[in-house]
Amino acid sequence: MPIDDLARSDVVTAGLETPVADLATTMAEESVGSIVITDGDTPVGIVTDRDLAVRVLGDGLDPGEQHAGDVMTDDLTTIERTAGFFEAATLMADNGIRRLPIVEGDSLVGIITADDLTELIADEEQQLADVIRAQRPEY
């Protein structure tokens, strides 16, 4: 199954100069745990709720003086929209990440998260359980 079928296209994004306080507010308002940092349509980094806690508060930095570019993960791992579910899961596991921006060329077109993949697996397991229930004898 291509990840394009699972991906969310409504990615929350911000620019490099966005203050970290605005990032936190946006995460709360949008109910997301990450914001993809872009330069135009090109993803250049990602800031997660954990980044804000560890890289800003944990390091004792003044949140009023920090911007997205200061605290983002800039060695961004991305995946092409034509890639498959297994490739996305493997890429997440190999890189120890839970959020994977999806690109078409250099342009951001979506995002897929470990939660999205887990939900898909749970749905598949439920369907398998339904098959098993339908075929087993009554007790």
N, CA, C and O atoms as a MOPAC input file, in Angstrom:
PM7 MOZYME 1SCF
protein

 N      0.84800 1    -1.17300 1     0.00000 1
 C      0.00000 1     0.00000 1     0.00000 1
 C      0.89600 1     1.24000 1     0.00000 1
 O      1.78000 1     1.36900 1     0.84800 1
 N      0.67100 1     2.14600 1    -0.94300 1
 C      1.47500 1     3.37200 1    -0.96700 1
 C      1.14600 1     4.27200 1     0.22200 1
 O     -0.01000 1     4.37300 1     0.63200 1
 N      2.16300 1     4.91800 1     0.76500 1
 C      1.92600 1     5.78800 1     1.91700 1
 C      1.06000 1     6.97400 1     1.56400 1
 O      0.46300 1     7.59500 1     2.44300 1
 N      0.98800 1     7.29300 1     0.29000 1
 C      0.14500 1     8.40400 1    -0.13900 1
 C     -1.31500 1     8.14800 1     0.26000 1
 O     -2.07900 1     9.09000 1     0.47300 1
 N     -1.69700 1     6.86500 1     0.36000 1
 C     -3.04900 1     6.51000 1     0.78100 1
 C     -3.26500 1     6.74300 1     2.28000 1
 O     -4.40200 1     6.90900 1     2.72000 1
 N     -2.19700 1     6.75700 1     3.05400 1
 C     -2.27900 1     6.90100 1     4.50700 1
 C     -1.93300 1     8.29800 1     4.99100 1
 O     -2.33900 1     8.71000 1     6.07800 1
 N     -1.18700 1     9.01300 1     4.18200 1
 C     -0.60200 1    10.28100 1     4.61600 1
 C     -1.63700 1    11.36500 1     4.83800 1
 O     -2.71400 1    11.37200 1     4.24200 1
 N     -1.27600 1    12.26100 1     5.70100 1
 C     -2.06500 1    13.46500 1     5.91800 1
 C     -1.48300 1    14.55700 1     5.02700 1
 O     -0.27100 1    14.77600 1     5.01000 1
 N     -2.34400 1    15.23000 1     4.29800 1
 C     -1.86000 1    16.28700 1     3.41400 1
 C     -1.91100 1    17.65100 1     4.09800 1
 O     -1.33700 1    18.61800 1     3.59900 1
 N     -2.59300 1    17.73000 1     5.23100 1
 C     -2.73000 1    19.00600 1     5.94900 1
 C     -1.60400 1    19.17500 1     6.96900 1
 O     -1.84300 1    19.28200 1     8.17100 1
 N     -0.38400 1    19.19600 1     6.46400 1
 C      0.79400 1    19.29700 1     7.31300 1
 C      0.86300 1    20.69200 1     7.92600 1
 O      0.66600 1    21.69500 1     7.24000 1
 N      1.14400 1    20.74100 1     9.21600 1
 C      1.32800 1    22.02600 1     9.88900 1
 C      2.78400 1    22.44300 1     9.66600 1
 O      3.71100 1    21.70000 1     9.98700 1
 N      2.96600 1    23.63300 1     9.11700 1
 C      4.30700 1    24.10400 1     8.77900 1
 C      4.55600 1    25.48800 1     9.37500 1
 O      3.63100 1    26.19400 1     9.77600 1
 N      5.82600 1    25.84600 1     9.41800 1
 C      6.24400 1    27.17800 1     9.86500 1
 C      7.58300 1    27.48500 1     9.20700 1
 O      8.26400 1    26.59500 1     8.69700 1
 N      7.94200 1    28.75700 1     9.23100 1
 C      9.21300 1    29.18900 1     8.67200 1
 C     10.33500 1    29.14500 1     9.70000 1
 O     10.09100 1    28.98100 1    10.89600 1
 N     11.53500 1    29.28800 1     9.23500 1
 C     12.72700 1    29.23100 1    10.08500 1
 C     12.73300 1    30.28000 1    11.19300 1
 O     13.28400 1    30.03300 1    12.26600 1
 N     12.14300 1    31.42400 1    10.96000 1
 C     12.18500 1    32.52400 1    11.92100 1
 C     10.98400 1    32.54700 1    12.87400 1
 O     10.82100 1    33.49700 1    13.63800 1
 N     10.15400 1    31.51500 1    12.83200 1
 C      8.99300 1    31.46600 1    13.71900 1
 C      9.45000 1    31.30900 1    15.16800 1
 O     10.21700 1    30.39300 1    15.46600 1
 N      9.00200 1    32.17300 1    16.07300 1
 C      9.38600 1    32.04600 1    17.49000 1
 C      8.88400 1    30.71800 1    18.07700 1
 O      7.80900 1    30.23500 1    17.71900 1
 N      9.67400 1    30.14400 1    18.97500 1
 C      9.28600 1    28.85300 1    19.54600 1
 C      7.97000 1    28.94200 1    20.32300 1
 O      7.22300 1    27.96500 1    20.37500 1
 N      7.67700 1    30.08500 1    20.92100 1
 C      6.39800 1    30.23700 1    21.61900 1
 C      5.24100 1    30.08100 1    20.63400 1
 O      4.21500 1    29.49100 1    20.97400 1
 N      5.39400 1    30.59900 1    19.43000 1
 C      4.36500 1    30.44500 1    18.40300 1
 C      4.24500 1    28.99000 1    17.96200 1
 O      3.14700 1    28.50800 1    17.68400 1
 N      5.38000 1    28.29400 1    17.90000 1
 C      5.33800 1    26.87600 1    17.54300 1
 C      4.52400 1    26.09600 1    18.57300 1
 O      3.67500 1    25.28000 1    18.21500 1
 N      4.78700 1    26.35200 1    19.85200 1
 C      4.06800 1    25.65400 1    20.92300 1
 C      2.57600 1    25.96900 1    20.87100 1
 O      1.74200 1    25.08000 1    21.04000 1
 N      2.24800 1    27.22100 1    20.64000 1
 C      0.83700 1    27.61700 1    20.54800 1
 C      0.15700 1    26.91900 1    19.37700 1
 O     -0.96300 1    26.42300 1    19.50600 1
 N      0.83400 1    26.88200 1    18.24200 1
 C      0.27300 1    26.23100 1    17.06400 1
 C      0.08400 1    24.74200 1    17.30500 1
 O     -0.94300 1    24.18400 1    16.91900 1
 N      1.05200 1    24.08700 1    17.93600 1
 C      0.91200 1    22.66000 1    18.24200 1
 C     -0.33000 1    22.41800 1    19.10100 1
 O     -1.08300 1    21.47300 1    18.86500 1
 N     -0.53200 1    23.27000 1    20.08600 1
 C     -1.70400 1    23.12200 1    20.96300 1
 C     -2.99800 1    23.36300 1    20.18700 1
 O     -3.95200 1    22.59700 1    20.32000 1
 N     -3.03400 1    24.40800 1    19.38900 1
 C     -4.24300 1    24.74300 1    18.63200 1
 C     -4.58900 1    23.69000 1    17.58400 1
 O     -5.76200 1    23.40100 1    17.35000 1
 N     -3.56300 1    23.12000 1    16.95600 1
 C     -3.77500 1    22.15100 1    15.88500 1
 C     -3.78900 1    20.70200 1    16.38500 1
 O     -4.03600 1    19.77900 1    15.60900 1
 N     -3.52400 1    20.50600 1    17.68200 1
 C     -3.46500 1    19.16000 1    18.28000 1
 C     -2.46800 1    18.26100 1    17.54900 1
 O     -2.78000 1    17.12500 1    17.19100 1
 N     -1.26600 1    18.79400 1    17.33700 1
 C     -0.19700 1    18.02900 1    16.69900 1
 C      1.03600 1    18.05100 1    17.59800 1
 O      1.17500 1    18.91400 1    18.46500 1
 N      1.91700 1    17.09700 1    17.37700 1
 C      3.13800 1    17.02100 1    18.15400 1
 C      4.36700 1    17.46300 1    17.40500 1
 O      5.48500 1    17.35600 1    17.91000 1
 N      4.16100 1    17.96900 1    16.17900 1
 C      5.31000 1    18.42600 1    15.40800 1
 C      4.88300 1    19.45500 1    14.37400 1
 O      3.72300 1    19.52700 1    13.96900 1
 N      5.85900 1    20.24300 1    13.96700 1
 C      5.66200 1    21.22100 1    12.90000 1
 C      6.84300 1    21.07700 1    11.94800 1
 O      8.00100 1    21.11900 1    12.36300 1
 N      6.53200 1    20.90700 1    10.67400 1
 C      7.58300 1    20.81400 1     9.66800 1
 C      8.01300 1    22.23800 1     9.32300 1
 O      7.18700 1    23.09800 1     9.02100 1
 N      9.31300 1    22.46200 1     9.37500 1
 C      9.87200 1    23.77400 1     9.07200 1
 C     10.22600 1    23.79500 1     7.58400 1
 O     10.92500 1    22.91800 1     7.07700 1
 N      9.72400 1    24.81600 1     6.91100 1
 C      9.90500 1    24.87700 1     5.46200 1
 C     10.59100 1    26.17400 1     5.02900 1
 O     10.54200 1    27.20100 1     5.70500 1
 N     11.21600 1    26.06800 1     3.89000 1
 C     11.74800 1    27.22200 1     3.16700 1
 C     11.00900 1    27.21200 1     1.84100 1
 O     11.38200 1    26.47900 1     0.92500 1
 N      9.96700 1    28.01800 1     1.73400 1
 C      9.05600 1    27.91300 1     0.59600 1
 C      8.25300 1    26.63100 1     0.75600 1
 O      7.61900 1    26.41600 1     1.78900 1
 N      8.27900 1    25.77700 1    -0.26600 1
 C      7.59900 1    24.47300 1    -0.20000 1
 C      8.53200 1    23.35400 1     0.22300 1
 O      8.10700 1    22.20700 1     0.35600 1
 N      9.80100 1    23.67900 1     0.43400 1
 C     10.80400 1    22.65600 1     0.72900 1
 C     10.95100 1    22.45500 1     2.23200 1
 O     11.22200 1    23.41100 1     2.96000 1
 N     10.77300 1    21.21600 1     2.70800 1
 C     10.98400 1    20.95500 1     4.13100 1
 C     12.48200 1    20.97600 1     4.45600 1
 O     13.28700 1    20.33400 1     3.78200 1
 N     12.83400 1    21.72800 1     5.50200 1
 C     14.25100 1    21.85100 1     5.88100 1
 C     14.50500 1    21.37400 1     7.30400 1
 O     15.65700 1    21.25500 1     7.72000 1
 N     13.44200 1    21.10100 1     8.05100 1
 C     13.60600 1    20.64900 1     9.42300 1
 C     12.26400 1    20.30600 1    10.03000 1
 O     11.22000 1    20.42300 1     9.38900 1
 N     12.31500 1    19.88100 1    11.27300 1
 C     11.10000 1    19.56300 1    12.00700 1
 C     11.32400 1    19.92100 1    13.46700 1
 O     12.41200 1    19.71900 1    14.00600 1
 N     10.29300 1    20.45000 1    14.09900 1
 C     10.32100 1    20.73600 1    15.53700 1
 C      9.19900 1    19.92500 1    16.16000 1
 O      8.04500 1    20.01300 1    15.74100 1
 N      9.55100 1    19.13700 1    17.16300 1
 C      8.56500 1    18.33400 1    17.87400 1
 C      8.32700 1    18.92500 1    19.25500 1
 O      9.09000 1    19.76800 1    19.72800 1
 N      7.25700 1    18.46700 1    19.88900 1
 C      6.99500 1    18.90900 1    21.24700 1
 C      8.15200 1    18.52200 1    22.17000 1
 O      8.47000 1    19.24900 1    23.11200 1
 N      8.76500 1    17.40300 1    21.90200 1
 C      9.92500 1    16.97200 1    22.69100 1
 C     11.11400 1    17.91100 1    22.46700 1
 O     11.84500 1    18.21900 1    23.40800 1
 N     11.30900 1    18.36300 1    21.23600 1
 C     12.38000 1    19.33000 1    20.95900 1
 C     12.20900 1    20.58400 1    21.80000 1
 O     13.17700 1    21.11000 1    22.34900 1
 N     10.96600 1    21.06400 1    21.89800 1
 C     10.71400 1    22.26700 1    22.69600 1
 C     11.05300 1    22.02200 1    24.16200 1
 O     11.64000 1    22.87900 1    24.82200 1
 N     10.67900 1    20.84600 1    24.66500 1
 C     10.95300 1    20.53100 1    26.06700 1
 C     12.44100 1    20.34100 1    26.32500 1
 O     12.97100 1    20.87100 1    27.30200 1
 N     13.11600 1    19.60000 1    25.47200 1
 C     14.52000 1    19.24500 1    25.70900 1
 C     15.48100 1    20.33200 1    25.24800 1
 O     16.39400 1    20.70700 1    25.98400 1
 N     15.28400 1    20.83300 1    24.04800 1
 C     16.24800 1    21.78000 1    23.47500 1
 C     16.05300 1    23.21400 1    23.92900 1
 O     16.96800 1    24.03100 1    23.81700 1
 N     14.87800 1    23.52800 1    24.43600 1
 C     14.64600 1    24.88900 1    24.91400 1
 C     14.61300 1    24.87900 1    26.43800 1
 O     15.51000 1    25.41600 1    27.08600 1
 N     13.59000 1    24.27400 1    27.00100 1
 C     13.44700 1    24.28500 1    28.46000 1
 C     14.54700 1    23.49800 1    29.15100 1
 O     15.12100 1    23.96100 1    30.13700 1
 N     14.84300 1    22.31000 1    28.63700 1
 C     15.86700 1    21.46300 1    29.25700 1
 C     17.24600 1    22.06700 1    29.22500 1
 O     18.04500 1    21.85300 1    30.13600 1
 N     17.53300 1    22.82100 1    28.18300 1
 C     18.84300 1    23.47300 1    28.07200 1
 C     18.85900 1    24.85500 1    28.72000 1
 O     19.86900 1    25.55500 1    28.66000 1
 N     17.74100 1    25.25200 1    29.34200 1
 C     17.68000 1    26.52800 1    30.03700 1
 C     17.70700 1    27.74000 1    29.12900 1
 O     18.12500 1    28.81900 1    29.54800 1
 N     17.26700 1    27.57900 1    27.89200 1
 C     17.26000 1    28.70500 1    26.96100 1
 C     16.01800 1    29.56200 1    27.17900 1
 O     15.00100 1    29.08200 1    27.67900 1
 N     16.10900 1    30.80300 1    26.80900 1
 C     14.97400 1    31.71700 1    26.90300 1
 C     14.07500 1    31.48300 1    25.69700 1
 O     14.47400 1    31.78000 1    24.57100 1
 N     12.85600 1    30.95300 1    25.90900 1
 C     11.96400 1    30.68600 1    24.77700 1
 C     11.65700 1    31.93800 1    23.95700 1
 O     11.37900 1    31.84300 1    22.76100 1
 N     11.70400 1    33.09600 1    24.58300 1
 C     11.42800 1    34.33100 1    23.87100 1
 C     12.50400 1    34.72600 1    22.88000 1
 O     12.28800 1    35.58500 1    22.02600 1
 N     13.65900 1    34.10100 1    22.99600 1
 C     14.76900 1    34.44500 1    22.11000 1
 C     15.07600 1    33.36300 1    21.08500 1
 O     15.98600 1    33.52400 1    20.27200 1
 N     14.32900 1    32.26100 1    21.11100 1
 C     14.60500 1    31.14000 1    20.21400 1
 C     13.60900 1    31.08900 1    19.06300 1
 O     12.44100 1    31.44800 1    19.21100 1
 N     14.09500 1    30.63800 1    17.92500 1
 C     13.26600 1    30.49600 1    16.73000 1
 C     13.33500 1    29.05600 1    16.24100 1
 O     14.16900 1    28.27100 1    16.69000 1
 N     12.45000 1    28.72800 1    15.32000 1
 C     12.38400 1    27.36200 1    14.78600 1
 C     13.74500 1    26.89000 1    14.29300 1
 O     14.15200 1    25.76300 1    14.57600 1
 N     14.44200 1    27.73300 1    13.56900 1
 C     15.75200 1    27.36400 1    13.03800 1
 C     16.78300 1    27.05600 1    14.10200 1
 O     17.75700 1    26.35000 1    13.84000 1
 N     16.57900 1    27.58200 1    15.31200 1
 C     17.52300 1    27.34900 1    16.41400 1
 C     17.34300 1    25.98000 1    17.05400 1
 O     18.30200 1    25.41000 1    17.57300 1
 N     16.12700 1    25.44700 1    17.02300 1
 C     15.82300 1    24.23700 1    17.80100 1
 C     15.37500 1    23.05800 1    16.94200 1
 O     15.15700 1    21.96700 1    17.46900 1
 N     15.23400 1    23.25300 1    15.64700 1
 C     14.72200 1    22.18200 1    14.78700 1
 C     15.76400 1    21.08900 1    14.57400 1
 O     16.96600 1    21.31600 1    14.70700 1
 N     15.28200 1    19.91800 1    14.24500 1
 C     16.13200 1    18.85500 1    13.75100 1
 C     16.33100 1    19.15000 1    12.27800 1
 O     15.37100 1    19.17300 1    11.50700 1
 N     17.58300 1    19.37500 1    11.88400 1
 C     17.81300 1    19.80300 1    10.50600 1
 C     18.33800 1    18.70100 1     9.59900 1
 O     18.48400 1    18.91100 1     8.39500 1
 N     18.62300 1    17.53500 1    10.15600 1
 C     18.98800 1    16.40600 1     9.29000 1
 C     17.71400 1    15.60400 1     9.02700 1
 O     17.58400 1    14.44600 1     9.42300 1
 N     16.79800 1    16.25500 1     8.35500 1
 C     15.44800 1    15.76400 1     8.15000 1
 C     15.42200 1    14.52800 1     7.26100 1
 O     16.00300 1    14.50600 1     6.17600 1
 N     14.73900 1    13.51100 1     7.74700 1
 C     14.49500 1    12.30400 1     6.95300 1
 C     13.13400 1    12.45800 1     6.29700 1
 O     12.14200 1    12.74100 1     6.96900 1
 N     13.08700 1    12.27300 1     4.98900 1
 C     11.83200 1    12.37600 1     4.24300 1
 C     11.66700 1    11.11200 1     3.40200 1
 O     12.57800 1    10.29200 1     3.28300 1
 N     10.47300 1    10.98300 1     2.82300 1
 C     10.19700 1     9.84500 1     1.95800 1
 C      9.35100 1    10.32300 1     0.78700 1
 O      8.52800 1    11.22700 1     0.93600 1
 N      9.55300 1     9.72100 1    -0.36300 1
 C      8.76900 1    10.06800 1    -1.55400 1
 C      7.35500 1     9.52600 1    -1.41400 1
 O      7.14500 1     8.47300 1    -0.81200 1
 N      6.39600 1    10.23800 1    -1.96400 1
 C      4.98800 1     9.86900 1    -1.82500 1
 C      4.66300 1     8.52500 1    -2.46300 1
 O      3.64900 1     7.92100 1    -2.11200 1
 N      5.47400 1     8.04200 1    -3.37200 1
 C      5.21200 1     6.77100 1    -4.03700 1
 C      5.73300 1     5.56600 1    -3.25900 1
 O      5.50500 1     4.42100 1    -3.65000 1
 N      6.43300 1     5.83100 1    -2.15600 1
 C      6.98700 1     4.73500 1    -1.35000 1
 C      5.85600 1     3.95600 1    -0.67600 1
 O      4.72200 1     4.42500 1    -0.57500 1
 N      6.20000 1     2.76900 1    -0.22600 1
 C      5.21000 1     1.91200 1     0.40500 1
 C      5.24300 1     1.96600 1     1.92000 1
 O      6.16000 1     2.52200 1     2.52500 1
 N      4.22800 1     1.37900 1     2.51200 1
 C      4.05900 1     1.30400 1     3.96300 1
 C      5.28000 1     0.68600 1     4.63600 1
 O      5.79300 1     1.23100 1     5.61300 1
 N      5.74400 1    -0.44500 1     4.12000 1
 C      6.87800 1    -1.13500 1     4.73000 1
 C      8.12600 1    -0.27200 1     4.67900 1
 O      8.88000 1    -0.21500 1     5.65100 1
 N      8.35300 1     0.39800 1     3.55900 1
 C      9.51600 1     1.27800 1     3.43200 1
 C      9.46000 1     2.41600 1     4.45100 1
 O     10.47600 1     2.76600 1     5.05200 1
 N      8.27500 1     2.98900 1     4.64100 1
 C      8.11400 1     4.06800 1     5.62200 1
 C      8.39500 1     3.55600 1     7.03200 1
 O      9.10800 1     4.20500 1     7.79800 1
 N      7.84000 1     2.40100 1     7.37600 1
 C      8.04700 1     1.83400 1     8.70900 1
 C      9.52200 1     1.51800 1     8.93900 1
 O     10.05500 1     1.76500 1    10.02100 1
 N     10.17200 1     0.97500 1     7.92500 1
 C     11.59600 1     0.65000 1     8.03600 1
 C     12.43200 1     1.91500 1     8.20300 1
 O     13.35000 1     1.95200 1     9.02200 1
 N     12.11600 1     2.94300 1     7.43400 1
 C     12.84600 1     4.21100 1     7.51700 1
 C     12.69100 1     4.83800 1     8.90700 1
 O     13.65200 1     5.36800 1     9.46500 1
 N     11.48100 1     4.77400 1     9.45600 1
 C     11.24800 1     5.29600 1    10.80700 1
 C     12.06000 1     4.51100 1    11.83400 1
 O     12.70100 1     5.09400 1    12.70800 1
 N     12.02700 1     3.19300 1    11.72200 1
 C     12.75900 1     2.34800 1    12.67500 1
 C     14.26600 1     2.57000 1    12.56900 1
 O     14.95100 1     2.70900 1    13.58200 1
 N     14.77400 1     2.60000 1    11.34500 1
 C     16.21800 1     2.77000 1    11.14300 1
 C     16.72900 1     4.11400 1    11.64900 1
 O     17.87900 1     4.22800 1    12.07500 1
 N     15.87100 1     5.13000 1    11.60200 1
 C     16.29000 1     6.47900 1    12.00400 1
 C     15.77500 1     6.89200 1    13.37500 1
 O     16.06800 1     7.99500 1    13.83700 1
 N     15.01200 1     6.02400 1    14.03300 1
 C     14.50000 1     6.34000 1    15.36500 1
 C     13.59300 1     7.55100 1    15.37500 1
 O     13.68100 1     8.39500 1    16.26700 1
 N     12.71100 1     7.63700 1    14.37200 1
 C     11.81100 1     8.78400 1    14.28100 1
 C     10.36200 1     8.32300 1    14.27300 1
 O     10.06200 1     7.18500 1    13.91100 1
 N      9.46700 1     9.21600 1    14.67600 1
 C      8.03800 1     8.90300 1    14.71800 1
 C      7.24100 1     9.68000 1    13.69000 1
 O      6.06000 1     9.40200 1    13.48300 1
 N      7.86600 1    10.64400 1    13.04600 1
 C      7.17700 1    11.49400 1    12.07700 1
 C      8.01400 1    11.57200 1    10.81000 1
 O      9.22000 1    11.81100 1    10.86000 1
 N      7.35900 1    11.36600 1     9.67700 1
 C      8.08300 1    11.27800 1     8.42000 1
 C      7.41400 1    12.16400 1     7.37100 1
 O      6.37000 1    11.80400 1     6.82700 1
 N      8.01600 1    13.32700 1     7.08500 1
 C      7.46900 1    14.17000 1     6.03000 1
 C      7.54500 1    13.47600 1     4.67200 1
 O      8.50700 1    12.77100 1     4.37000 1
 N      6.51800 1    13.68900 1     3.87000 1
 C      6.43200 1    13.07800 1     2.54900 1
 C      6.65200 1    14.17100 1     1.50700 1
 O      6.07000 1    15.25400 1     1.57600 1
 N      7.50500 1    13.85400 1     0.55100 1
 C      7.84800 1    14.82800 1    -0.47400 1
 C      7.56600 1    14.28400 1    -1.86700 1
 O      7.49400 1    13.07700 1    -2.09700 1
 N      7.41400 1    15.21500 1    -2.76500 1
 C      7.40400 1    14.91400 1    -4.19200 1
 C      8.47600 1    15.82100 1    -4.76600 1
 O      8.27900 1    17.02800 1    -4.90800 1
 N      9.61300 1    15.22200 1    -5.09500 1
 C     10.78400 1    16.02300 1    -5.45500 1
 C     11.26100 1    16.75000 1    -4.21800 1
 O     11.57900 1    16.12100 1    -3.20800 1
 N     11.31300 1    18.08100 1    -4.28800 1
 C     11.73100 1    18.88200 1    -3.13800 1
 C     10.55600 1    19.46900 1    -2.36700 1
 O     10.76000 1    20.15000 1    -1.36100 1
 N      9.33000 1    19.21900 1    -2.81800 1
 C      8.15600 1    19.84900 1    -2.21000 1
 C      7.48000 1    18.95200 1    -1.18900 1
 O      7.29000 1    17.75800 1    -1.41600 1
 N      7.12400 1    19.54300 1    -0.07400 1
 C      6.38900 1    18.84700 1     0.97600 1
 C      4.95500 1    18.61600 1     0.50900 1
 O      4.27900 1    19.54900 1     0.07600 1
 N      4.49000 1    17.36000 1     0.59800 1
 C      3.12000 1    17.05000 1     0.17200 1
 C      2.31200 1    16.34100 1     1.25600 1
 O      1.10700 1    16.14500 1     1.09700 1
 N      2.96200 1    15.95500 1     2.35700 1
 C      2.22800 1    15.26900 1     3.40900 1
 C      3.13500 1    14.86800 1     4.55000 1
 O      4.31700 1    15.20800 1     4.59100 1
 N      2.54400 1    14.13600 1     5.47300 1
 C      3.29800 1    13.59800 1     6.60200 1
 C      2.62400 1    12.31200 1     7.04000 1
 O      1.40200 1    12.17800 1     6.97000 1
 N      3.42600 1    11.38000 1     7.48800 1
 C      2.90700 1    10.14300 1     8.05700 1
 C      3.60300 1     9.93600 1     9.38700 1
 O      4.79300 1    10.21500 1     9.52900 1
 N      2.85300 1     9.44700 1    10.35700 1
 C      3.40600 1     9.29400 1    11.69700 1
 C      3.33200 1     7.83300 1    12.14100 1
 O      2.61800 1     7.02000 1    11.55300 1
 N      4.07400 1     7.53000 1    13.17300 1
 C      4.01100 1     6.18600 1    13.75100 1
 C      2.58900 1     5.87300 1    14.20100 1
 O      2.15100 1     4.72600 1    14.11400 1
 N      1.86700 1     6.88000 1    14.68100 1
 C      0.46700 1     6.65900 1    15.07000 1
 C     -0.38000 1     6.25400 1    13.87100 1
 O     -1.24300 1     5.38500 1    13.99400 1
 N     -0.14900 1     6.86800 1    12.71500 1
 C     -0.88800 1     6.50700 1    11.50200 1
 C     -0.62600 1     5.04800 1    11.13400 1
 O     -1.55300 1     4.31000 1    10.80000 1
 N      0.64500 1     4.63700 1    11.19700 1
 C      1.00500 1     3.26800 1    10.85600 1
 C      0.42100 1     2.28800 1    11.86900 1
 O     -0.04900 1     1.21400 1    11.49600 1
 N      0.44900 1     2.65500 1    13.13800 1
 C     -0.11600 1     1.80200 1    14.18400 1
 C     -1.61700 1     1.62700 1    13.98600 1
 O     -2.14300 1     0.52900 1    14.16400 1
 N     -2.29600 1     2.68300 1    13.62600 1
 C     -3.73900 1     2.60300 1    13.37700 1
 C     -4.03800 1     1.67200 1    12.19900 1
 O     -4.98900 1     0.89100 1    12.25200 1
 N     -3.23800 1     1.75100 1    11.14700 1
 C     -3.41500 1     0.86500 1    10.00600 1
 C     -3.22800 1    -0.59200 1    10.42500 1
 O     -4.02600 1    -1.45400 1    10.05900 1
 N     -2.18200 1    -0.86000 1    11.18400 1
 C     -1.92200 1    -2.22200 1    11.64800 1
 C     -3.07700 1    -2.71700 1    12.52000 1
 O     -3.50300 1    -3.86500 1    12.39500 1
 N     -3.57900 1    -1.86200 1    13.39500 1
 C     -4.70600 1    -2.24400 1    14.25600 1
 C     -5.94000 1    -2.57200 1    13.42300 1
 O     -6.65000 1    -3.53200 1    13.72200 1
 N     -6.20100 1    -1.79200 1    12.38800 1
 C     -7.34000 1    -2.06200 1    11.50100 1
 C     -7.17200 1    -3.40600 1    10.80100 1
 O     -8.12100 1    -4.18200 1    10.69200 1
 N     -5.95100 1    -3.67600 1    10.32700 1
 C     -5.67900 1    -4.95200 1     9.65300 1
 C     -5.84500 1    -6.11900 1    10.62600 1
 O     -6.39300 1    -7.15800 1    10.25600 1
 N     -5.38100 1    -5.95800 1    11.85500 1
 C     -5.52900 1    -7.01100 1    12.85700 1
 C     -6.99700 1    -7.25400 1    13.19000 1
 O     -7.40500 1    -8.39400 1    13.41300 1
 N     -7.79100 1    -6.18500 1    13.22300 1
 C     -9.22200 1    -6.33500 1    13.48300 1
 C     -9.89200 1    -7.12000 1    12.36700 1
 O    -10.74200 1    -7.97000 1    12.63200 1
 N     -9.52400 1    -6.85000 1    11.13400 1
 C    -10.08700 1    -7.59700 1    10.01100 1
 C     -9.70800 1    -9.06900 1    10.08500 1
 O    -10.53400 1    -9.94000 1     9.81200 1
 N     -8.46900 1    -9.34700 1    10.45000 1
 C     -8.02700 1   -10.72900 1    10.61000 1
 C     -8.79100 1   -11.40500 1    11.75100 1
 O     -9.18200 1   -12.56600 1    11.63200 1
 N     -9.00000 1   -10.69600 1    12.83500 1
 C     -9.76400 1   -11.24300 1    13.96300 1
 C    -11.19300 1   -11.56800 1    13.53900 1
 O    -11.75500 1   -12.57500 1    13.97000 1
 N    -11.78000 1   -10.72500 1    12.70200 1
 C    -13.13400 1   -10.98200 1    12.19900 1
 C    -13.17100 1   -12.26500 1    11.37200 1
 O    -14.12800 1   -13.03400 1    11.46700 1
 N    -12.14300 1   -12.50200 1    10.56600 1
 C    -12.06800 1   -13.73700 1     9.77300 1
 C    -11.98100 1   -14.94100 1    10.70300 1
 O    -12.67700 1   -15.93700 1    10.50500 1
 N    -11.13100 1   -14.84900 1    11.70800 1
 C    -10.96500 1   -15.96000 1    12.66000 1
 C    -12.27600 1   -16.23600 1    13.39300 1
 O    -12.66900 1   -17.39400 1    13.53200 1
 N    -12.95000 1   -15.20100 1    13.85800 1
 C    -14.22400 1   -15.37300 1    14.55600 1
 C    -15.28500 1   -16.02800 1    13.66000 1
 O    -16.07300 1   -16.85700 1    14.11400 1
 N    -15.28700 1   -15.64600 1    12.40800 1
 C    -16.27200 1   -16.19000 1    11.48000 1
 C    -16.03600 1   -17.68400 1    11.19300 1
 O    -16.96900 1   -18.40100 1    10.83200 1
 N    -14.80700 1   -18.13900 1    11.35200 1
 C    -14.48700 1   -19.52000 1    10.98800 1
 C    -14.38200 1   -20.46200 1    12.17500 1
 O    -14.30500 1   -21.67400 1    11.97600 1
 N    -14.37600 1   -19.97300 1    13.35900 1
 C    -14.21300 1   -20.87300 1    14.51300 1
 C    -15.59300 1   -21.38300 1    14.97000 1
 O    -16.61500 1   -20.72500 1    14.77300 1
 N    -15.58700 1   -22.55200 1    15.57200 1
 C    -16.85800 1   -23.09900 1    16.05800 1
 C    -17.33900 1   -22.35200 1    17.28600 1
 O    -16.53100 1   -21.78700 1    18.02400 1
 N    -18.63100 1   -22.34300 1    17.51200 1
 C    -19.17900 1   -21.71100 1    18.70800 1
 C    -18.80400 1   -22.52100 1    19.92400 1
 O    -18.67400 1   -23.74300 1    19.84500 1
 N    -18.63300 1   -21.86500 1    21.03000 1
 C    -18.30500 1   -22.53800 1    22.27300 1
 C    -19.51900 1   -22.60900 1    23.15600 1
 O    -19.44800 1   -23.14600 1    24.26200 1

